[in-house]
Amino acid sequence: MDRRSALKHAGVAGVLAAAAAPAVHAQAALRWRLASSFPKSLDTIYGAAEVFAQKVRQLSNGRFEVSVHAAGELMPAFGVVDGVQQGTVEAAHTAPYYFFGKDETFAIGGAIPFGLNSRQMSAWTFEGNGLKLMREFYAKYNMVNFACGNTGAQMGGWMRKEVKSVADLKGLKFRIGGFAGKVLERMGGVPQNIPGGEIYQALEKGTIDAAEWIGPYDDQKLGFHKVAPFYYYPGWWEGGLQLDLYVNQKAYDALSPENKAIVEAAATFAHVETQAKYDARNPTALKQLVGAGAKLRPFPSDVMAEAFKQSIRLYEEIGAKNPNWKKVYTDFAKFRAEQNLWFRFTEATFDRFMQAQKL
């Protein structure tokens, strides 16, 4: 039977079905949902998940699509790990230290006080034992992790009143991200763990006395300078916050080798682009904030010294009771010592010289 005869016998319905077939094949063969811990208004940190999704779609020629959902759309900002672990969503994009309450080891995957800067964190993750150790840990939560962004070193946050010494931290209700609150508490502060989209209202109403988020570009969008004029630096608890893409283990295992490679490549692309955006946009935003009345202040030396002392003591105490922490932190600390020795002779010396020049 020739093609013309076949079409004749098939009738109109058969012809329409044949014509529609290519459109069916063009549809995405795989769809994931990704829950973010961040609001859409923050195009850098929330945007990292969108960059990831766009790159997945591009690399798969549209056969693999990821829909990104802001904090509160599918689940609360701090509910995304439960969502991935239980398979409610296939993936999440978040700051690992938000979940230190489950196990302090989560924090090492993001940032801990006086930890690694962004370059050192990438080196530990990709070339050291970081990815291996964190994946062993996250397997307990039915998740696979991928580095998916870094903010770089952060600012120390916004205060209603000046902090002139450690004594000024006593009783200070401070919105501070995740694990760093444990150190602040040891210094007399009262840490508050509040999602990014809710900080301004708490600061405006006086529910909190101070707040930190990330740095000038995001802080300007959130308007903190309007209600707390003193802008402190550096964020000693975040030398470089690494963001993670968490993927449900079952969903990841079901991927083809090609799609696994696409997820890895897309996450790595977003990882690099996110910090590039922050580094490019923060300088202008900082100048604008100062022009709008923000008062820059360095943390006093006694605050830095006490924070460092309390951080190291805290890590020792956690290691004595948490084997997960001890295993990961021991490797992390060794890597940090080696990196600081190297950076002391190269990056740090070069940076100090260049920053002293009038260019």
Residue pairs with C-beta under 8 A, 6 or more apart in sequence:
1 9
7 14
7 15
10 18
26 62
28 62
28 63
28 64
28 65
29 63
29 64
30 60
30 63
30 64
30 65
30 255
30 259
31 65
31 66
31 67
32 64
32 65
32 66
32 67
32 89
32 90
32 91
32 251
33 66
33 67
33 69
33 74
33 89
33 90
33 91
34 49
34 52
34 53
34 66
34 67
34 68
34 69
34 89
34 90
34 91
34 92
34 93
34 245
35 69
35 71
35 73
35 74
35 75
35 79
35 80
35 83
35 84
35 89
35 91
35 92
35 93
36 46
36 49
36 68
36 69
36 70
36 71
36 80
36 92
36 93
36 94
37 71
37 77
37 78
37 80
37 92
37 93
37 94
37 95
37 98
37 195
38 45
38 46
38 49
38 70
38 71
38 77
38 93
38 94
38 196
38 197
39 46
39 70
39 71
39 72
39 195
39 196
39 197
40 46
40 70
41 197
41 221
41 222
42 196
42 218
42 221
42 222
44 214
44 217
44 218
44 274
44 277
44 278
44 281
45 149
45 151
45 196
45 214
45 218
45 243
45 274
46 70
47 274
47 277
48 93
48 148
48 149
48 243
48 270
48 271
48 273
48 274
49 68
49 93
49 148
49 245
49 270
50 68
51 266
51 269
51 270
51 273
51 274
52 66
52 93
52 148
52 245
52 266
52 267
52 269
52 270
53 65
53 66
53 67
53 68
53 266
55 265
55 266
55 269
55 270
56 64
56 65
56 66
56 262
56 263
56 266
57 64
57 65
57 66
59 262
59 265
59 266
60 259
60 262
64 259
64 262
66 90
66 91
68 93
69 89
71 77
71 195
71 196
71 197
72 197
74 83
74 88
74 89
75 82
75 83
75 88
75 89
76 195
77 94
77 98
77 195
77 196
77 197
78 98
78 99
78 193
78 195
80 89
80 92
80 93
80 94
80 246
81 92
81 94
81 99
81 102
81 141
81 143
81 246
82 88
83 89
83 92
84 90
84 91
84 92
84 141
84 142
84 143
84 246
84 247
84 248
85 141
85 142
85 143
85 248
87 142
87 248
87 250
87 251
89 248
90 247
90 248
90 251
91 245
91 246
91 247
91 248
91 251
92 245
92 246
93 148
93 149
93 243
93 244
93 245
93 246
94 243
94 244
94 246
95 110
95 111
95 177
95 178
95 241
95 243
95 244
96 106
96 107
96 108
96 109
96 110
96 145
96 242
96 243
96 244
97 106
97 107
97 109
97 110
97 111
97 112
97 177
97 178
97 179
97 180
97 241
98 106
98 110
98 177
98 178
98 193
99 106
99 178
100 106
100 107
100 178
100 179
100 182
102 141
103 137
103 322
103 324
103 325
104 179
104 318
104 322
104 324
104 325
105 137
105 322
105 324
105 325
105 328
105 329
106 179
107 178
107 179
108 115
108 134
108 325
108 328
108 329
108 332
109 134
109 137
109 138
109 145
109 242
109 244
110 178
110 179
110 241
110 242
110 243
110 244
111 121
111 179
111 237
111 238
111 239
111 240
111 241
111 242
112 179
112 180
112 237
112 311
112 315
113 179
113 180
113 183
113 236
113 237
113 307
113 308
113 311
114 236
114 237
114 239
114 307
114 308
114 311
114 312
115 121
115 239
115 240
115 332
115 336
116 124
116 239
116 240
116 332
116 335
116 336
116 339
117 152
117 153
117 239
117 240
117 343
118 150
118 151
118 152
118 153
118 239
118 240
118 242
118 275
119 240
119 347
120 239
120 240
120 335
120 336
120 339
120 343
121 130
121 150
121 240
121 242
122 147
122 150
122 242
122 271
123 335
123 339
124 130
124 332
124 335
124 339
125 131
125 134
125 147
125 242
126 147
128 331
128 335
129 331
129 335
130 331
130 332
130 335
131 145
131 147
133 327
133 328
133 331
134 145
134 328
135 144
135 145
137 324
137 328
138 144
138 145
138 246
139 249
140 324
142 248
142 249
142 250
143 246
143 247
143 248
143 249
144 246
144 247
144 248
144 249
144 252
145 244
145 245
145 246
145 247
146 244
146 245
146 247
146 263
146 264
146 267
146 268
147 242
147 243
147 244
147 245
147 267
147 268
147 271
148 243
148 244
148 245
148 267
148 270
148 271
148 274
149 242
149 243
149 270
149 271
149 274
149 275
150 240
150 241
150 242
150 243
150 271
150 274
150 275
151 214
151 215
151 238
151 240
151 241
151 243
151 274
151 275
151 278
152 215
152 240
152 275
152 278
152 279
152 282
153 234
153 235
153 238
153 239
153 240
154 212
154 214
154 215
154 234
154 235
154 238
154 241
155 212
155 214
155 215
155 216
155 219
155 231
155 232
155 233
155 234
155 235
156 212
156 231
156 232
156 233
156 234
156 235
156 236
156 299
157 174
157 175
157 176
157 210
157 211
157 212
157 213
157 231
157 232
157 235
158 203
158 210
158 211
158 212
158 219
158 224
158 225
158 227
158 228
158 229
158 230
158 231
158 232
159 172
159 209
159 210
159 228
159 230
159 232
160 209
160 210
160 227
160 228
160 229
160 230
161 168
161 209
161 230
162 168
162 230
162 297
163 169
163 172
163 230
163 232
163 297
163 299
163 300
163 303
164 300
165 300
165 302
165 303
166 187
166 188
166 300
166 302
166 303
166 306
167 188
169 184
169 187
169 188
169 189
169 303
170 188
170 189
171 188
171 189
171 190
172 184
172 188
172 189
172 190
172 209
172 210
173 189
173 190
173 192
173 207
173 208
173 209
173 210
174 181
174 184
174 189
174 190
174 191
174 192
174 208
174 209
174 210
174 211
174 212
175 191
175 192
175 193
175 194
175 199
175 202
175 203
175 208
175 210
175 211
175 212
176 184
176 189
176 191
176 192
176 193
176 211
176 212
176 237
177 193
177 212
177 213
177 237
177 238
177 241
178 193
179 237
180 191
180 237
180 238
181 189
181 191
181 192
181 193
182 191
182 314
183 237
183 307
183 310
183 311
183 314
184 190
184 191
185 191
186 310
186 313
186 314
187 303
187 306
187 307
187 310
192 202
192 207
192 208
194 202
194 208
194 211
196 213
196 218
196 222
199 208
199 211
199 213
199 222
199 224
200 222
200 223
200 224
200 227
201 207
202 208
202 211
203 210
203 211
203 224
203 227
203 228
204 226
204 227
210 228
211 224
211 228
212 235
213 219
213 222
213 224
214 241
214 278
215 235
215 278
215 282
215 285
215 286
216 281
216 282
216 283
216 285
216 286
216 288
216 289
217 277
217 278
217 281
217 282
217 285
219 225
219 231
219 285
219 289
220 285
220 288
220 289
225 231
225 289
225 292
225 293
225 294
229 293
229 294
229 295
230 295
230 297
231 289
231 294
231 295
231 296
231 297
232 297
232 298
232 299
233 296
233 297
233 298
233 299
234 298
234 299
236 299
236 304
236 307
236 308
237 307
243 271
243 274
245 263
245 267
245 270
247 263
252 260
252 263
255 263
290 296
299 307
315 325
315 329
315 333
318 325
318 326
318 329
319 325
319 326
319 329
319 330
320 326
